[in-house]
Amino acid sequence: MNPTLHNVNVRWVILIFLFLATVLLYLDRSALGIMAPFLQEEIGWTEQQYGNINSVFMIGYALCFLVAGMVVDRIGTKSGYAASVSLWAAAQGLTALAASWVGFAIFRAGLSVGQSGNFPVANKVLSEWFPRKERAFAVGLFNGGANVGTLLSPLIIPLVVLAFNNNWRAAFLWTLPFSALWIVFWLLYYRKPENHKRVGKEELKYINSDNSGETNEKVRWLDLLKTREMWGICVGKFMADPIWWFYLFWGAKFLHGKYGLNLQDIGLPFFTIYLVSWVGGIFLGWLTSRFLKSGWSLNRGRKTGFFICAVFALPVMLVPHVDNMWVAVALIALAAGGHCGWSANIFSLMSDIFPRKATASVTGIGGFAGAAGGALAAYLVGSSLEAAGMDGYVIPFFVASIGYFIALAIIHLLIPRIRPLNI
C-alpha cells in the first residue's frame, strides 16, 4: 500500500518545515530591496554604497554556497538546518542596529552566510526522507516557498513598517519570532526516518523503496571543470542570475525614483511582478517539457526553451523610457517570467548532462558562478547610478534584455549538442 494513502505521512510534515523555512528566507532576503529607497533617504547612503552592500551579500553567498554542503555533511541535517536559520535570523535582526552603509554590509554578509545553507540542507533532508521517484515532486513543493516568500514580502513588509509608525527597523525584526518558533519545533520534531518514533514500518519501507541502487561515490570538481558542459552551465548562471538580483535589489528603488511610489503603494506592483513571473516560469518550463514529449531532440527542445525565455525578456529594455508605471511593471513581470523559465531550464540542463551523483556538485559550482555574477553586477549597477542618476538604469535594463541571448550563444558554442556525459 502506498503510504501517501494511509495515515503515515511524517515525511510531508518534514516537507512543510522546509517550505516554511524557505518562505522565511525570502521574506528576510527581500526586506532590504523593498525598503532601499526609503532607507537611502533615512541613512543617507549613495548609490555606489548601496551597490557595495549588495556586492558584499553576493560575495558571501557565493563563497559559503560552495562549502555549505560539506559543513552539513559533517554536522548533520538537524543541527545544520537549525544553525543556518539561527545565523540568518540573528543577522536579519541585527540589521535593525545598522546606522551606516557599512553596518548594513556587515549584517547582510551574516545573512548571506546563514542563507547559503538553506538549499544544500533542504536537498539533503529530501534525500533522507523521500524515495527518488517522489523527490522531484517534493523539491517542487518546498521550492514553492521561494515564490510564496517573494510574493508576500511586498505586501506584508510595508504594512508592518506602517504599523510601527514608519520605523524601518520593523522590516528587519518582525520575522524573528517566527524564525525562533521554527527552530524550536525543528529541533523537537526532526529525526532521521529510522530514528523517528512517528514513522511506521510501512512508511520507512516506502522511503527506502528505491534507494538501494544509489551510490555515494564522489565526483571531483576538477573532473567537472574539465568539461565544456560545466562551463556552459556556469555561463548560463553567471549571465542570468544577476538579472534576477537586479530586479530584487533595485526594482523598488527604480519605481520609487521614476514614479514616486511611496511605501504604502509599492506592494501591489511588486506582488504583480512576482506573481506573473511565477506563472510565466511554470508555463515556460511546461512548454520546454512539451517540446521534448512531442519527440524533439534534447538539444533542440532545451535550446528552443532557452530562446523563448530570452524573447520574453527582450522588451524590458524599454522600461526606463516608459511613462506609465503599469506598463513598466508589465514589462518587468514579463522579463522576470522569462528568467524563471530560464532558471528552470538551467537546472534541467544540469540533470540532462550530468549523472545524479554529480548533480549536487554541479549545482554548487553553478550557484557560485551565479552569485559571483550578482556581486559584480551589484557593484557595476551602483556605479552606473552614482554617475548618471535615473539615467543610469538604461544600461542595466538593456543588459537584462539581451543578456540571455548572449548567454545562449555562448552555451551553444560550449555545448553544441546536449547529451548525457559519463563522469
N, C-alpha and C positions, 0 to 999 in steps of 0.2 A: 504493500500500500504506500502511495506517495504521502510523505509526512505533511505536505502542504494542505492535504485534505483532512488531516487528523489533528488532534489537539497537541501537537508537538511542533511549536513554531518559535523556539528560542532564537534561532538564527535571524528571524525577522525583527525581533526586539533589538538584537545587536545592530542590525542594519539601520534601525531608527536612531540609535546612538550616533552612527557615522553620518547620517543625514543631518541631524541637529548640529553636530559639531561643524559640518561644512557650512550650514546656514550661518552659524555664529562667526565663522571665519570671514565670510564675505560681508557680513554686517560690519565687522570691525575694519576690514580692509577698505571698504567703500567710504568710511566716515570722513577721512581726510579730503578725498576728492570732492565730496558734496559740500563740505564746509570751507574748502580752499578760498573761494572768492571773498568770503566774509572774514576768514582768518587773516587774509592778506591785509585787509583794512584794519583789523584789530591788532595784529602783531607787527605789521609793517615790513614784512619780507619783500624782497624783489622777485621778479620772475625767474632770474637765474638761481636765486636761493631756493625757490620752490622746486625748480628743476633738480637742484642738488639733493633736496630731501628725498625726492622720488628715486634719484640715482642710487643713493645710499640704500634705500629699501631694496631695490632690484639687485644690487651687488650682493647684499646679504642673503637675499633669497636664492640667487644663483649659486653662490658658494655652498650654502648649507643644504640646498637641494641635492647636491652631489653626495654628501656624507650622511644625510638623514637616514637613508635606508640601512647603512652599515651600523649606525647607532641603535636603531630599532632592533636590528638582528641581535645586537649584543644585550640589550636590557629587556627586550620582550615587548609585546604589544600593549599589555595592560599598563605598565609603567611608562612606556614610550608615549602613548597617547595622552595620559594624564600630564606628563611633563610638557608635551607640546602645547596643549591647551592652556596649562598654567602659565607658561612662559609668555605666550602671545596675549593672554588676558591681562597679565601684570603689565606688560609693555603698553597695551592699549590704555589701561587705567592711568599709568604714569604719564601718558601724553598730556593729560589734563594739567600737569605741572609745568609744561613747557612754556617758556617766556620768550624764546627766540627761535630762529630757524634751526640753529644748532641743536637746541633741545628737541625739536621735532625730529630732526635727522637721527639723533641718538635713540629715541624711543621707537621710531619706525624701523631702525635697524634691529632692535629687540623683537619687534613684531615679526619681521621677516624671518628671524631665526626660529621662532616658535611655529609660525605658519608653514615653514618649509617641511615640517614633519607630517602635516595632516595627510597628504595623499599617499606617501610611502607607507605610513602606518595603516591607513584605511585599506590599502591594497593587500597588505599582509594579513589584516584581520579577515578580509574576504577569503583569502586563500585558506585560512584556518577553519572558516565556518561554512563555506559554500562549496559544493561539488563544481567541477569545471563546467558542466552543462548548464548550471544555473548562475554562474559567476558574471557573465556579460550582462544579464538582466539586472543582477544586483548592483553592478557598477553603474548602470544607467540610472537606477533609482537613487543611490546615495549621491551621485554626482549632480542630481537634480537639486541638491541643497545649494550648489553654487548659483543656479538660476534663481532659486527662491530668495536667497540672501541678497543677491544683486537687485532683484525686483523690489524687495521690501525696504531696502535701505533708503532710497529717495523718498519713500512715503513716511517711514517711521522717524528717521533721524531729525528732519526739520520739525516735526510735531513735538519730539522730546525737547529739543532746544527751545522752541517757543514756549513750552510748558514751564521751563525753568527760566523765564524772563530773558530769553535770548542769550543765556550763558552758554558759550560754545563748548565749555568743558563737559557739559552733559552728554554731548555727542560721543565722547570717549569713555564715559563712566557707566552709561545705562545698561550695557550688556554684562557688566561684572557679576551681578547676582546670578544671571542665567549661566554664565560660564562656571561659576563656583558650584551651582547645583549639578551641572553636567558632570563635573569632575568627581563630586561626591558619589553620585549614583553610578558612574562608570566604575569607580574603584570598588564599590559594594557589589555590583552585579557581574562584572566581567570575569570570566574564567575561560580557559580553552574548552572546547566541546567535551573532551574526555574527562575534564575535571568539574564540569558544571552540573550541579545537583538537579537542575531542572531539565536537563537534556535526557530524554529517554533512549533506550537501546535502539528503537526504530529510527529516530532522527539521527543518532550518531552513525548508524549504518548508512543512512541516506547521504549524510555529509561526506562520508569516506567512500561512497559507492564507485566513484571513477577516479580516485586519486592514486590508485596503485601503480599506474604507469608513469606518473610524474617523476621527473629526475631533479635532483638537487645540484646537478653538475653546473659549475660556474662558467661563464663566458668572460674572457678577459677583455677589458676595454680596448687594449691595444689591437686585438683581433677585429673588434668592431670598427675602430678608427682607420683600419687599413682598407675598409671597403668604401667605394664611391657612394653606395647607398646610404651609409651612415651620414656622410657629409651632405648628401641631398636632403635628408630629413633635418639636419641642423640648419641648413639654409632656409627651409620652409618654416622653421620655428623662429630663427633669428630675424627674418624679414617680416613675419606676420604678427608674432606675439606683441611687439612694441606698439602696433597699431591699436590693439585692444587696450593696452595700458594707457595709450594716449586718450582714448575715449573715457576711460575710467578716471584718470587723474586730471585731465584738462577740460572734459566736457562741460562740467558745471561752470568753470571759470569762463569758458567761451560764451555760453548762453547768458551768463550774468553780465559779461563785458559788452556783448553786442546788442542784447535785447533788454538789458536792465532787469533781469529776473531777480526777485528777492527770495529770501529763504522760504517764505510761505508758498511761493509759486513754483519752485524748482522741482517739486516732487513728481507732478504729473508728466512733464516732458520726459524725465528720465525713466519713470515707470514705463512709458510708452516705448522708449528706445530699447529697454532691456526685454520687454515682453515680445516685441516684434523680432528682436534678434534671436530670442529663444525659439520662437515658432519658425523663423527662417532657417535657423541651424538644423532643426529637426527635418524640415522639408528638404533641404539640400542634401542632408545625409541620406534620407529616404530615396531621393532622386538618383544618387550615385548607386545605391544598392539596387534600384530598379534597373539601371543600365546593365549591371552585372548579371542580374537574374534573367534579363532578356537575351543573354548569350553574348554580350560584348566581352572582349578580352579584358583581363585585369588591367592591362596597360591603358587601353583605350577608355574603359569605363572610369577608372580612377582619375586620369588626367583630364577627361572631359568634365568630371565633377569639380576638379580644381579650377578649370577655366570658367565654369559658370559662376562659381563663388567669386572669382575675380571680377566678373562682369557686374555682379551685384554691388561691388564696392566702387566701381568706376565713377558714378555720378557724385561721389562725396567731395570731389574737388570743387564743386560749385558752392559748397556750404558757406565759405567766407563771403561770397558775393550775393547771398540771398537776403532779401529784406524781411520776408515773412518767417517768423520763428518756427511755425509748424511745418513749413516746407523744409527748413533746415533740420528739424527733428526727424522728419520722414526720411530724408537723405541719409542722415547718420544711422537711423534704425535699419535702413536697407543695407547699408555697408556693414553694420555690426552683425546682421544676419548672415551676410556673406562670410564674415570672419568666423562665425560659429560653425558654418558648414565647412570652411577650410580646415578649422581645427579638428573637426570630426574626421575628415579625410586624412589628415596628417597622422592621427592616432591609428586609423585603419591601415595606413601605409606601413606603419611600423610592424604590424602583425602580418601584413601581406608579404613582407620581405624576410623578416627575421623569425627564427623559431621561438616558441614560448619561453624557453629557458633564458633567452636573451632580452625579452621584452622589457623587463624592469630596468636593465642597464641602458637600453636604447632610450627608454622614457626619461631616465635621469640625465643622460647626455643631451638629449633634445631639449629637456626643460632648462638645463643650464644655458644652452645656446639662446633660447627664447628670452630668458631673464637677462642675459648679458646684452642682448639687443635692446631690451627695455631700458637697461641702465644707460646705455649710450644715447638712446633716443630721448630719454628724460633730460639729459644734460643739453642736447642739441636743441630741443624744443624750448627749454628755459632760455638758452642763448638767443634764439630767434625772437622770442617775445620780448626779451630785455632790450634788444636792439631796435625792434620795429613796432612794438606795442601790438595793437589788434591786427595790424597788417602782417605781423609775424605768424599768424595762423595759416596764411596762404600756403606756405611751403609744407608744413606738416599734413594738411589736408590733401595736398597734391600727392605727397608720398603715400599717404593712406589710400589714395585712389589707384596708383599704378604699381604699388609695391608688390601686390600679389602676382601681377603679370611678370614682373622681373623675377620673382621667386620661382614661378612655374617654369620660366625659360631656363633658369639655372638647374632646377630639378631635372628637367628633360635632358639637359646636357650631361648631367652626372648619372642619371638613371634612364638611359634610352629605352629600356624595356623593363617594366616592373615584373619581377618574378621572385619566387621564394629562394632564399640562399641557404646553403647548408654550412652553418658555422660549427 
